């Protein structure tokens, strides 16, 4: 069955995730705007596996997850990698590890130098600050009064592992950095997390949507899958969707903003006829605009360095499994920290899916911050219900492998210090018999995994950039009334966890949309 709705919104946002919730709330601040936010997943309705940070990971493969896998990764011994993506109001900000990390400020200057005016570090800083209600108070780099609650993990509440990590970092000659979200990123720090003071998760939905859901001009439809954007004469005029088992069409008055993330934003564009001409034609899709949609996929990759612990420290945890992190310049760096090491109070990624830890233990995670291996998102069919093909091309560039080998050695060096003597048990990964670079490299290929940070598949760039999908105002090249606002627009991945940058993108996108429709200055 099919039909159409009588609602005629000014703006439709497709995807209620890290960026989409931000755009919807900001546009709805003008009571004259009818704003419709569409989310494919449900509202979590205060489900503890979403709201309680210590249950992070149990939402993977649940009703709140798209349950995606990559294609076989040749350089990872042909493994298919689980790619958790939030299918819930709040998107992946509702199922992630809550680390509030902006990336390196030079990342944004790099974006601007590629022709993306207004995306330099100074320009985006005000949007980071606008989004925050930071426990540290207002400063040059921190904001207050914003929708996202950002709190510190107090040093006296750190687990014994977290404390040991900070002491070991200093012991090994790494600097201690109290604010990695300030001007200088390098060093070891106790993380800030996006949680409320009562320790509940603060997702984009919690910060931007839940307190404002009563607004009469803000409409929120969950369990609504958009299958195609309707484009006439190079203008986005509406969309097709599935809701309550029925196919419907919906028209829009002003703009459609796609915020489906680095997987589903390119997938929806391609289903709508925007993408690589040959790829679309191979599935019988009418080509509206031949653009490099789905290319430029980048993701942070990590490998576990895991130990049993001599004691149980889990019941003392204050926030979630992740407490501290380090940003390090290795011998491979090109001016910025190129390796991140995260501490996690579990033994393996599989434990995230369990009620209780399988054994008492902890992980250090070396992470490639600027992967040289670049992948793609493509269609598996023209059926919008079929998942897209995800091919990150992990470790196809040997520089990524070399950096992870270096990272494993650094993690072992940290854990070998005296500060872990009362904690350190048996080495589980890579294992005491894995010693040479060749053995470590094989271990990396066998166990490397995603850090859940895909970006770049609807790349932002000026009109002369033939690899770009959207312009610096996030408008799809050659199509009016259509923008993309999420991690997919990043020209290059940020050096750190990506959620805070996605919130910033939502804030800046909303400001540009308002400016374009009112003529007001940013």
Secondary structure per residue as TSV (DSSP state, phi and psi in degrees):
chain	resnum	aa	ss	phi	psi
A	1	X	-	360.0	153.1
A	2	X	E	-144.5	165.0
A	3	X	E	-174.6	-170.7
A	4	X	E	-137.0	155.2
A	5	X	-	-97.4	150.8
A	6	X	S	-81.2	-18.0
A	7	X	-	-63.1	139.3
A	8	X	-	-131.1	78.1
A	9	X	E	-72.2	153.7
A	10	X	E	-70.5	-42.7
A	11	X	E	-133.1	137.8
A	12	X	E	-119.5	126.5
A	13	X	E	-107.8	123.2
A	14	X	E	-100.0	105.5
A	15	X	-	114.0	110.8
A	16	X	-	-96.2	54.5
A	17	X	S	-104.6	-152.7
A	18	X	T	-55.4	-40.9
A	19	X	T	-93.9	-41.4
A	20	X	H	-60.9	-39.3
A	21	X	H	-62.6	-37.6
A	22	X	H	-64.1	-49.4
A	23	X	H	-59.5	-45.0
A	24	X	H	-61.1	-47.5
A	25	X	H	-63.6	-45.9
A	26	X	H	-65.8	-40.3
A	27	X	H	-67.2	-33.2
A	28	X	H	-76.0	-8.4
A	29	X	T	-64.5	-23.1
A	30	X	S	-88.8	111.6
A	31	X	T	-64.1	-13.2
A	32	X	T	-79.8	-14.6
A	33	X	-	-90.4	124.1
A	34	X	-	-89.2	115.9
A	35	X	E	-116.2	128.5
A	36	X	E	-117.3	121.4
A	37	X	E	-105.9	122.4
A	38	X	E	-110.0	128.7
A	39	X	-	-129.5	129.9
A	40	X	S	-68.3	-29.3
A	41	X	S	-95.7	-174.9
A	42	X	B	-87.9	174.5
A	43	X	-	-82.3	134.9
A	44	X	-	-73.4	-14.3
A	45	X	T	51.3	45.4
A	46	X	T	62.7	30.8
A	47	X	-	-63.8	127.5
A	48	X	H	-58.4	-28.8
A	49	X	H	-70.4	-11.8
A	50	X	H	-98.8	-48.4
A	51	X	H	-79.1	-28.0
A	52	X	B	-94.7	114.2
A	53	X	G	-55.8	-34.2
A	54	X	G	-69.2	-11.5
A	55	X	G	-96.7	10.6
A	56	X	T	-50.9	133.3
A	57	X	T	102.4	-28.1
A	58	X	T	-73.8	-12.1
A	59	X	T	-80.7	-15.0
A	60	X	T	-63.8	136.0
A	61	X	T	66.5	15.0
A	62	X	S	-97.1	-171.4
A	63	X	T	-67.0	-12.6
A	64	X	T	-94.9	8.2
A	65	X	B	-127.4	141.5
A	66	X	-	-71.2	-12.8
A	67	X	-	57.9	49.4
A	68	X	E	-91.5	152.2
A	69	X	E	-130.9	151.3
A	70	X	-	-75.1	170.5
A	71	X	-	-70.9	170.0
A	72	X	-	-59.0	129.4
A	73	X	B	-100.0	108.7
A	74	X	G	-56.7	-41.9
A	75	X	G	-81.4	-1.9
A	76	X	G	-112.6	36.7
A	77	X	T	59.6	37.5
A	78	X	T	63.2	25.7
A	79	X	B	-78.1	148.3
A	80	X	-	-99.0	129.7
A	81	X	-	-101.6	129.8
A	82	X	E	-64.2	129.9
A	83	X	E	-118.7	86.5
A	84	X	-	-62.7	130.7
A	85	X	-	-138.0	131.0
A	86	X	B	-66.1	124.1
A	87	X	-	-117.1	71.7
A	88	X	B	-167.7	155.8
A	89	X	T	-61.3	120.4
A	90	X	T	112.5	-18.4
A	91	X	G	59.2	-143.9
A	92	X	G	-71.5	-17.3
A	93	X	G	-66.9	-14.1
A	94	X	G	-90.8	-9.1
A	95	X	T	-129.9	6.1
A	96	X	S	-87.2	-173.9
A	97	X	-	-87.9	4.3
A	98	X	-	71.8	6.6
A	99	X	B	-68.4	125.8
A	100	X	-	-98.9	90.3
A	101	X	-	-128.6	127.8
A	102	X	-	-86.8	-23.1
A	103	X	-	101.7	178.9
A	104	X	-	-85.9	137.5
A	105	X	H	-60.9	-27.9
A	106	X	H	-65.7	-24.2
A	107	X	H	-55.1	-41.8
A	108	X	H	-77.5	-33.6
A	109	X	H	-63.6	-36.5
A	110	X	H	-62.3	-40.9
A	111	X	H	-59.6	-46.1
A	112	X	H	-64.6	-38.7
A	113	X	H	-66.3	-18.3
A	114	X	T	-87.8	9.7
A	115	X	T	102.5	9.5
A	116	X	-	-97.5	81.3
A	117	X	T	-61.4	136.3
A	118	X	T	89.7	1.6
A	119	X	-	-109.8	13.5
A	120	X	S	-69.5	166.8
A	121	X	H	-59.5	-42.3
A	122	X	H	-64.1	-39.1
A	123	X	H	-71.4	-37.7
A	124	X	H	-82.7	-17.9
A	125	X	H	-57.1	-39.6
A	126	X	H	-65.2	-26.2
A	127	X	H	-79.5	-35.9
A	128	X	H	-59.4	-47.8
A	129	X	H	-65.6	-37.9
A	130	X	H	-62.7	-30.2
A	131	X	H	-79.0	-17.9
A	132	X	E	-99.9	149.0
A	133	X	E	-120.7	86.0
A	134	X	E	-88.0	129.4
A	135	X	T	-57.9	-24.4
A	136	X	T	-77.4	-8.5
A	137	X	-	89.5	177.4
A	138	X	S	-78.0	135.8
A	139	X	-	-155.7	-174.1
A	140	X	S	-58.6	-31.8
A	141	X	S	-116.4	-10.7
A	142	X	-	-114.4	146.4
A	143	X	-	-116.2	158.1
A	144	X	-	-131.4	157.3
A	145	X	S	86.0	-1.0
A	146	X	S	-84.5	173.4
A	147	X	S	-74.0	-25.9
A	148	X	E	-92.6	118.8
A	149	X	E	-77.6	121.9
A	150	X	E	-120.8	120.5
A	151	X	E	-126.5	160.8
A	152	X	E	-89.6	150.2
A	153	X	-	-88.0	110.9
A	154	X	-	-59.0	137.7
A	155	X	G	-53.9	-35.1
A	156	X	G	-76.9	-5.9
A	157	X	G	-103.3	0.0
A	158	X	-	-64.0	146.2
A	159	X	-	-66.5	166.7
A	160	X	H	-61.2	-31.0
A	161	X	H	-70.0	-43.9
A	162	X	H	-60.8	-43.9
A	163	X	H	-62.4	-43.6
A	164	X	H	-62.8	-37.5
A	165	X	H	-61.4	-44.4
A	166	X	H	-66.7	-41.6
A	167	X	H	-67.2	-40.2
A	168	X	H	-66.7	-37.3
A	169	X	H	-60.3	-46.6
A	170	X	H	-65.2	-40.0
A	171	X	H	-58.2	-37.7
A	172	X	T	-87.0	5.6
A	173	X	T	93.8	7.8
A	174	X	-	-85.3	142.3
A	175	X	-	-73.2	154.8
A	176	X	B	-96.1	128.2
A	177	X	-	-122.0	114.2
A	178	X	S	-76.5	-17.9
A	179	X	-	-144.9	91.9
A	180	X	T	-72.0	-11.0
A	181	X	T	-93.1	7.1
A	182	X	S	-88.9	-157.6
A	183	X	S	-67.4	-35.7
A	184	X	-	-107.9	124.4
A	185	X	-	-96.2	-29.1
A	186	X	-	-62.4	140.1
A	187	X	E	125.5	-179.3
A	188	X	E	-101.9	144.2
A	189	X	E	-150.4	156.4
A	190	X	E	-85.9	127.8
A	191	X	-	-67.3	148.8
A	192	X	E	-91.4	149.4
A	193	X	E	-132.2	150.8
A	194	X	-	-88.2	83.2
A	195	X	B	-133.0	153.8
A	196	X	-	-75.8	160.5
A	197	X	T	-57.7	-22.4
A	198	X	T	-85.7	10.2
A	199	X	S	78.7	4.2
A	200	X	B	-73.1	150.7
A	201	X	B	-59.7	143.5
A	202	X	-	-118.4	88.7
A	203	X	-	-79.1	175.2
A	204	X	H	-61.5	-35.1
A	205	X	I	-66.8	-41.8
A	206	X	I	-63.5	-39.4
A	207	X	I	-82.5	-41.1
A	208	X	I	-103.9	-23.9
A	209	X	I	-110.0	-51.6
A	210	X	G	-55.0	-45.2
A	211	X	G	-70.5	-13.2
A	212	X	G	-121.0	10.1
A	213	X	T	-64.2	-17.3
A	214	X	T	-78.9	-12.5
A	215	X	-	-59.1	129.3
A	216	X	T	-66.4	-21.1
A	217	X	T	-96.3	1.7
A	218	X	E	-108.6	111.3
A	219	X	E	-105.7	132.8
A	220	X	E	-124.9	116.7
A	221	X	E	-113.5	115.2
A	222	X	-	-95.5	173.7
A	223	X	S	51.3	41.8
A	224	X	E	-127.9	113.3
A	225	X	E	-101.5	118.5
A	226	X	E	-83.2	128.3
A	227	X	E	-106.9	-20.5
A	228	X	E	-164.6	141.6
A	229	X	E	-93.1	131.1
A	230	X	E	-88.9	122.0
A	231	X	E	-122.4	125.9
A	232	X	E	-126.3	128.7
A	233	X	T	51.0	45.4
A	234	X	T	64.5	25.3
A	235	X	E	-130.2	132.6
A	236	X	E	-75.6	118.1
A	237	X	E	-115.5	-11.9
A	238	X	E	177.8	-165.4
A	239	X	E	-156.5	164.2
A	240	X	E	-109.1	143.0
A	241	X	E	-146.0	161.3
A	242	X	E	-114.2	121.5
A	243	X	E	-142.4	133.1
A	244	X	T	56.5	35.3
A	245	X	T	76.6	6.8
A	246	X	E	-119.5	149.6
A	247	X	E	-91.3	129.5
A	248	X	E	-130.0	157.6
A	249	X	E	-114.1	150.9
A	250	X	E	-143.9	130.9
A	251	X	E	-98.0	156.0
A	252	X	E	-125.3	146.1
A	253	X	E	-85.5	-41.3
A	254	X	E	-117.7	-65.9
A	255	X	E	-145.6	154.8
A	256	X	E	-112.5	131.5
A	257	X	E	-116.3	119.5
A	258	X	E	-92.3	120.8
A	259	X	-	-133.6	49.2
A	260	X	-	-88.5	-0.8
A	261	X	H	89.2	178.0
A	262	X	H	-69.0	-13.8
A	263	X	H	-97.7	-52.5
A	264	X	H	-89.6	-18.5
A	265	X	H	-65.5	-51.3
A	266	X	H	-63.7	-35.0
A	267	X	H	-62.1	-44.8
A	268	X	H	-67.0	-40.3
A	269	X	H	-59.6	-44.1
A	270	X	H	-65.5	-41.3
A	271	X	H	-62.2	-23.4
A	272	X	T	-94.0	4.4
A	273	X	T	93.4	12.3
A	274	X	E	-112.6	112.0
A	275	X	E	163.4	-169.6
A	276	X	-	-62.9	124.6
A	277	X	H	-54.7	-50.7
A	278	X	H	-64.4	-39.1
A	279	X	H	-64.5	-44.9
A	280	X	H	-65.7	-44.0
A	281	X	H	-64.3	-28.8
A	282	X	T	-65.8	-18.7
A	283	X	T	-109.0	10.0
A	284	X	T	74.5	23.0
A	285	X	-	-92.2	130.8
A	286	X	-	-66.7	126.0
A	287	X	-	-83.4	116.4
A	288	X	S	-89.5	-39.4
A	289	X	E	-152.3	126.0
A	290	X	E	-86.2	97.0
A	291	X	-	-130.6	154.2
A	292	X	-	-78.4	52.4
A	293	X	T	-68.8	137.0
A	294	X	T	93.1	-11.3
A	295	X	-	-84.6	176.8
A	296	X	-	68.0	23.8
A	297	X	B	-68.7	125.6
A	298	X	B	-129.6	146.7
A	299	X	-	-152.8	147.5
A	300	X	-	-78.8	132.3
A	301	X	E	-118.4	143.6
A	302	X	E	-139.0	171.5
A	303	X	E	-142.5	145.5
A	304	X	E	-84.3	136.2
A	305	X	E	-117.7	103.5
A	306	X	E	-122.4	143.9
A	307	X	E	-135.5	144.6
A	308	X	E	-67.3	152.4
A	309	X	E	-111.5	153.6
A	310	X	S	-78.9	-18.3
A	311	X	S	-134.3	163.3
A	312	X	-	-93.3	116.1
A	313	X	-	-113.6	-0.6
A	314	X	G	-64.4	-35.4
A	315	X	G	-74.3	-4.8
A	316	X	G	-96.5	-1.6
A	317	X	-	-66.8	136.8
A	318	X	S	-92.1	-40.1
A	319	X	S	-115.3	-85.5
A	320	X	-	-142.5	-160.7
A	321	X	S	-71.7	-22.7
A	322	X	E	-104.9	122.1
A	323	X	E	-120.6	-42.5
A	324	X	E	-127.7	160.5
A	325	X	E	-150.7	162.6
A	326	X	E	-135.8	143.5
A	327	X	E	-118.2	121.9
A	328	X	E	-126.9	141.3
A	329	X	-	-95.2	115.1
A	330	X	-	-92.2	-178.9
A	331	X	T	-67.1	-12.2
A	332	X	T	-93.1	-2.8
A	333	X	-	-67.7	154.6
A	334	X	S	-116.1	29.4
A	335	X	S	122.1	-23.0
A	336	X	S	-117.4	157.2
A	337	X	-	-53.6	129.5
A	338	X	-	-113.4	-3.9
A	339	X	E	-130.6	132.6
A	340	X	E	-112.7	139.0
A	341	X	E	-119.9	122.1
A	342	X	E	-110.5	143.4
A	343	X	E	-98.0	134.6
A	344	X	E	-139.0	131.1
A	345	X	S	-90.7	50.5
A	346	X	S	-141.8	174.0
A	347	X	S	-96.2	-27.0
A	348	X	-	-158.6	162.8
A	349	X	G	-58.8	-31.5
A	350	X	G	-62.8	-28.0
A	351	X	G	-67.7	-19.9
A	352	X	G	-61.5	-21.7
A	353	X	G	-90.0	1.1
A	354	X	S	-109.6	158.5
A	355	X	S	-71.2	-40.2
A	356	X	S	-129.5	152.2
A	357	X	-	-60.9	142.2
A	358	X	S	-67.0	-38.7
A	359	X	S	-145.7	163.9
A	360	X	S	-79.7	125.8
A	361	X	E	-176.5	-174.5
A	362	X	E	-154.1	162.7
A	363	X	E	-124.5	147.4
A	364	X	E	-113.0	139.4
A	365	X	E	-120.0	102.3
A	366	X	E	-74.2	133.8
A	367	X	E	-127.4	132.2
A	368	X	E	-77.8	114.7
A	369	X	S	-77.7	-34.7
A	370	X	S	-127.2	76.6
A	371	X	-	-61.8	138.4
A	372	X	-	-90.8	-15.1
A	373	X	-	-81.9	122.5
A	374	X	-	-117.0	136.6
A	375	X	B	-121.6	-162.5
A	376	X	E	-144.3	154.5
A	377	X	E	-114.0	131.0
A	378	X	E	-141.5	169.3
A	379	X	-	-82.2	146.1
A	380	X	S	-95.2	-20.4
A	381	X	-	-167.5	178.8
A	382	X	S	-88.3	-0.3
A	383	X	-	-80.7	117.3
A	384	X	T	-64.0	-14.8
A	385	X	T	-83.8	-13.4
A	386	X	S	-83.6	133.4
A	387	X	-	-67.0	150.6
A	388	X	-	-71.9	165.8
A	389	X	E	-89.4	124.9
A	390	X	E	-110.5	114.2
A	391	X	E	-128.2	90.9
A	392	X	-	-72.8	-13.7
A	393	X	-	57.3	39.8
A	394	X	T	-52.4	135.1
A	395	X	T	59.7	19.8
A	396	X	-	-73.1	-16.5
A	397	X	S	-104.7	121.2
A	398	X	H	-62.1	-19.0
A	399	X	H	-65.2	-32.0
A	400	X	H	-67.2	-41.1
A	401	X	H	-64.0	-45.7
A	402	X	H	-59.8	-39.0
A	403	X	H	-67.9	-38.3
A	404	X	H	-68.5	-37.0
A	405	X	H	-60.2	-46.0
A	406	X	H	-60.0	-40.9
A	407	X	H	-64.7	-38.8
A	408	X	H	-60.8	-43.0
A	409	X	H	-63.2	-40.9
A	410	X	H	-65.8	-39.2
A	411	X	H	-63.3	-42.6
A	412	X	H	-62.4	-39.6
A	413	X	H	-62.0	-42.5
A	414	X	H	-62.0	-46.2
A	415	X	H	-73.4	-19.9
A	416	X	T	-79.0	-9.0
A	417	X	S	-70.5	164.6
A	418	X	G	-62.9	-20.6
A	419	X	G	-70.4	-15.7
A	420	X	G	-102.7	4.3
A	421	X	T	-59.5	-36.0
A	422	X	T	-86.5	-3.4
A	423	X	T	-114.0	-41.0
A	424	X	E	-65.6	123.2
A	425	X	E	-106.3	-142.3
A	426	X	E	-74.0	142.3
A	427	X	E	-75.7	121.6
A	428	X	E	-91.0	-49.2
A	429	X	E	-127.2	134.3
A	430	X	T	-71.3	-18.2
A	431	X	T	108.1	145.3
A	432	X	T	-62.3	-21.3
A	433	X	T	-85.2	-6.3
A	434	X	-	-93.7	105.8
A	435	X	-	-125.2	-45.9
A	436	X	S	-79.1	163.3
A	437	X	H	-59.2	-37.5
A	438	X	H	-66.3	-40.1
A	439	X	H	-67.4	-40.6
A	440	X	H	-65.0	-40.0
A	441	X	H	-62.0	-40.3
A	442	X	H	-65.4	-40.7
A	443	X	H	-59.7	-43.4
A	444	X	H	-58.9	-47.1
A	445	X	H	-61.0	-31.7
A	446	X	H	-81.1	-26.3
A	447	X	H	-126.6	-5.5
A	448	X	-	-59.8	148.3
A	449	X	E	-148.1	167.8
A	450	X	E	-77.5	147.1
A	451	X	-	-97.2	10.7
A	452	X	S	70.7	38.5
A	453	X	-	-125.4	49.1
A	454	X	-	-71.1	139.2
A	455	X	B	-146.5	170.5
A	456	X	-	94.1	-0.9
A	457	X	T	-84.2	-5.9
A	458	X	T	-128.8	61.4
A	459	X	-	-52.8	137.3
A	460	X	B	-85.5	137.2
A	461	X	-	-176.2	159.6
A	462	X	-	-67.2	170.1
A	463	X	T	-59.5	-30.7
A	464	X	T	-79.5	-7.8
A	465	X	-	-84.3	103.6
A	466	X	T	-72.1	-7.5
A	467	X	T	-96.0	1.8
A	468	X	-	-95.2	149.2
A	469	X	S	-106.7	-38.3
A	470	X	B	-121.3	156.6
A	471	X	-	-88.0	177.8
A	472	X	T	-62.9	-12.0
A	473	X	T	-99.4	12.5
A	474	X	-	69.2	17.2
A	475	X	B	-83.0	133.5
A	476	X	B	-63.8	128.4
A	477	X	T	-56.7	126.0
A	478	X	T	83.4	-2.4
A	479	X	-	-124.6	129.4
A	480	X	B	-93.2	154.3
A	481	X	T	73.5	18.4
A	482	X	E	-141.7	125.4
A	483	X	E	-130.7	164.4
A	484	X	E	-123.7	133.8
A	485	X	-	-141.6	95.0
A	486	X	S	-176.9	-167.5
A	487	X	G	-63.5	-20.6
A	488	X	G	-66.7	-19.1
A	489	X	G	-84.0	-10.3
A	490	X	-	-60.5	123.9
A	491	X	S	-64.8	-34.4
A	492	X	S	-146.9	151.8
A	493	X	-	-69.1	145.0
A	494	X	-	-78.5	153.4
A	495	X	S	-84.6	72.4
A	496	X	S	157.5	179.5
A	497	X	-	-57.0	144.9
A	498	X	S	-99.3	-10.2
A	499	X	H	-63.4	-43.8
A	500	X	H	-61.2	-39.2
A	501	X	H	-65.7	-34.8
A	502	X	H	-65.9	-38.8
A	503	X	H	-63.8	-43.8
A	504	X	H	-58.5	-42.8
A	505	X	H	-59.3	-41.4
A	506	X	H	-62.6	-42.0
A	507	X	H	-63.4	-46.6
A	508	X	H	-68.9	-38.6
A	509	X	H	-59.6	-46.7
A	510	X	H	-60.5	-42.3
A	511	X	H	-61.6	-41.8
A	512	X	H	-68.1	-38.3
A	513	X	H	-63.5	-46.0
A	514	X	H	-60.7	-44.4
A	515	X	H	-60.6	-44.8
A	516	X	H	-66.4	-24.1
A	517	X	H	-102.1	-7.1
A	518	X	H	-125.8	-17.2
A	519	X	-	80.9	4.3
A	520	X	-	-75.8	155.1
A	521	X	-	-85.2	151.4
A	522	X	-	-70.3	360.0
